[in-house]
Amino acid sequence: MKLMSEKEFRTETLGISATSFWRLKKSGDLPAPIVIGRRNYYSPDSIMEWLARKQSGKDLRVTG
C-alpha cells in the first residue's frame, strides 16, 4: 500500500498552507492519519473517501 506523507497531502492534494492544514487537523476535519514514528501518513483510500464526503456535503465530523 502506498502512503502519502502529510506534506504531500497538504500541498499536492489540498494546496493549502501549513497553518490552514493545522487548523483542519485541530478541528478534526481530516481523515485519520497512519502514524509511523513521529510522522503522519495518509492512505489514498481514506483521502478519496474524505474528499467524497466533503463534496457531497455529508461530512461525518463530530463536533463537541
N, C-alpha and C positions, 0 to 999 in steps of 0.2 A: 504494500500500500504506500503510495506517495503522499507525503505530508507537505503542507505549505507552512513556512515559518510565519510568525506573527507579522514580521516586517513585509514579507511578500503579500500576505493577505491585506494588510493596511494599504500598501502602495499600489499594488497591481490590480487587486480586485475592487477595493473601495475608493482608492485615490484620495484619501483624506490625510490630514496632518496627524502627527503623533498625539497631540493634545485632544483632537476630536476622537481619535480611537480610544484614548484613555477614558474619555467621558462615556463613550458607549460601553466600554468594558466595566466601568464602575457602576453604571446603571443596570447592568445585567442584560444588556440588549445585544449580545453577541452569542454565537454558538459556543458551547463548552470547548475549551482547548484541551489538547492532549499535552500533558506536561512531561517533558523528558529533561531531567536535571533541573535547571532553573529556566529553561526556555519553553515557550508555548508554541505549539504547532496545531494546525487545523486540518482536518480531513476534507478532501474535496466534496464528499457526500454531505457532510454537515454544513458546509458553506452553501451548497446548492439548495438544501432544504431550508436553511435560514433565509436565503435570498428569495426563494419562492414564497415563504410566509410573509416576508416584508412586502413583496409586490402584490400579493393577493389581499393584503390588509388583515390577515389572520395571524397577527403577531401573538404568540403564546406567552409573552413575558409576564411574569408575576410581579406586580408592584405591591409594596407593603408599606 
